[in-house]
Amino acid sequence: MFQLIVGTFAVANSRVETVEDIRTRLREILTVFPAERLVVAPDCGLGHLPVHLAKQKLHNMKVAADSLP
């Protein structure tokens, strides 16, 4: 069985996606893909973002992912 890695936020811009933005995206995916095979991730590496933005984006991603079944 395979897993699906889902990019939940864009690293190409400095806008910090809210927890609700990410949660909404994940809920949409969970309508067609089972949670136990889902891997939540940023859309690619974080090396081009300032550290404070990368940390906030990762924090929001974790909070959103932890809030879903």
N, C-alpha and C positions, 0 to 999 in steps of 0.2 A: 504494500500500500504506500502511496506517496503522500507527502505533505505539501501544503501550499504556503509559501512565504509571501506575506502581504505587506507592501509598502504603505504605511499608514500616514506618513507625512512627508512633505517635500523638503529636501535639504538644499534645493537650489534658490530658496528665498529666505528672507529673514522673518517672515510672518510666522508667529508661533501659533500653530493650530490649537484650538481649545480642546479640552477633554471631550466636550460634547461633539465637536467636529470629528474627532477620531472614533468616538463611540458610535456615532451614526454610521460611519464608513464600515466599521466592524459588524454592526447589526445587519447591514445590507448584505455583506459577505456571508454571514451566518444563515441567511435565508436559503442559500444554495450550497453551502459547504459546511461539513461538520466541525465543531469547535475542536475536537480532539486531534484533528489533522491540520489545524491552522497554526502558523508561526507568525507572530506579530513582529514587524521590524520597520525601521525607517526605509525610505525608497532606495537608498544607497549609502555610501559612507558619509561620515559627518565631518570629514577633514576640512571642508571649506567654510564651515560655520564658526563664528566666535564661540568659545567654550560656554559662555553663559546662555547663549541661544540653544546650543546643542543639548545642554543639561535640561533646560526648560521643556524642549520638545520631547526628549526622552522621558522626562517625568510625566508629562501629560499622556504620552503613549502608554506608560505603565499603569497609570491611574485608570485610563479608559479600558485597557485590557483586563485589569483586575476587577472591574465593575461588571463584567459580563460573565455568563455561565461558562 
